[in-house]
Amino acid sequence: MTKLAHVCIETQDLDKTESFYRGLGLRRQFDFRNKDGLLVGFYLAFENESFVEVVLNRKPQDEGVIKHFAIEADDIDAAREIAISAGIDVSEKKFSADRLWMFTCHDPNGIFIEVMQYTDDSMQRVGGVCEVDYTP
C-alpha cells in the first residue's frame, strides 16, 4: 500500500460542497451522472492523485462516520490565507503534539478537516511516541 486514494463523503448540496473544497485548492477531476444525465457526484483532485469523492444523497444515512480527514499543505500560512480568502471559517494556526503545523475547519456537511504541514521533526516522519491529552 502506498497512499490514501480517496475519502468519500455524502452531501445534500453538490454546489456548496464543491465550492468549499475549491476554496481549499482542489479541482474537479470527473463527474458521476446517472442514466438520466443527472449529476450525482464527482471526484475532487489534489495534485498527487489523491481525491475526495463527493456523492449526492438527499437523505444521508447514519451508516459510518468520518471523524476527520487531513489535507497536507506545503505552506500552511499560504493555505490558510487561501481558505480565508474563499470565505472559509478556519481556526488559528497551531503547532500540534505530533510536531506539525495545522489549522482546522468544517466542510458544509459538518466534516472536520485538518490542514497540516509536516516539519522535519513531525512524528509522521520520525516515528516514536506522541503523548496526547485524550481519554476515550
N, C-alpha and C positions, 0 to 999 in steps of 0.2 A: 504494500500500500504506500502511496506517495503523498497524497494530499486530500483535503476535503473537496469533493467535486461540486456539490451544491447543497443548499438548505432550501427546503420547500415550505412556503408559507401560504396560508389561505387569506383571502381578503373579500370584503363585500364591495370594495371600491378600487377597481384596477387603476383608474387615472390618478387618484390620490396617492396610492401606493407607489406607482411608477414615478410620480413627481418627487416624492420623498427620497427614493433611492437615487434618482438622478441628481438630487441635491447633495448626495454623498459621493457623487462621481461615477456611478455605474451607468452603463449604457444598455439599451435594449438590444439583445442578440437575435432572438427569433420569437415568433408568436405561436400560440396554440389556438386553433379555430376548430369549432365543431363542424359537422357535415352541413349545417345550415349557414356556415360562414361567420358565425358569432365568435367574437374574440372571447376566449375563456381563460386565457393566461399567457404568460410569456416568461422567457429567461432574461435576467439582467446580468450583465457580464462585468467582472473585474478584469484587470489587464492580464491575468495569469491563467485564464481558462478555469476560474472558479466562478460559480454562479449562485444567484438567488432565483429560485423558481417560484413564480407567483401564480396561484390558481384561484379563479373566481369561485366563491362558494357563498351563495346568498344566505345560507344558514350554517355557519361554521359549527363543526362538531366539537364535542368535548374530548374526543379521542386525541391523546398525545398533546403535549405542551412543549414548546421551545422555551426554555428558561431564558436563554440569551444566545446570541452568537457574536463573534468578534470579527472585525474587519481590520486588517493590518494596513498601516499607512507608512510611507517613507518619511513624511514630515508631518508630525502631529499638529504643529501650530498652523500650518497651511491647511490641513484637512479640517481643522476646527473652524477656521475663518471661512472656508468654502461652505461648510454646513450652515454657519450663522448667516452668511450672505444669501443662502437659499431659504432662509426663514425657519430653519430647524432649531428647536429649543434644545440646547446642549448643556451639559454640565461644565464646570470648570475643569481645566486640565489638572491631573494629579499624577503623582508617582506612586505606583501600586506596590504591594508587598512582594510581588514576583519580579520587581525591578524593571518595570516598563512604564512608559508614559501613556496616559489614556484619558479619554473623555467618554461620556455616555449620552445616549438619547433613546427615545422610543419611536418606533415607526407608527404610522396611522392605525395599525391593527393592535397596538399595545405591546409589540415585541421589543424587549430590551436589547440594545445593541451597544457593544463596547467598540470604540475605535482606538486602536493601540499602535504604539511604535516601540519595537524592541530596542533595548540597549545592548552593549557588548556583555553586560553582566546579567541580562534577563535570565530567569530560571529556565525559560523555554530553550535557551541556548546552552546554558552551563549545567543544568540539572541540579540535583541536591534536594533539600527540604525547604519548603516555603511555609513559614509559620503565619497562620491567618486567624483572625478573630471571628470564628464561625462555630456555632453549635447546631447540629442538625435536629 
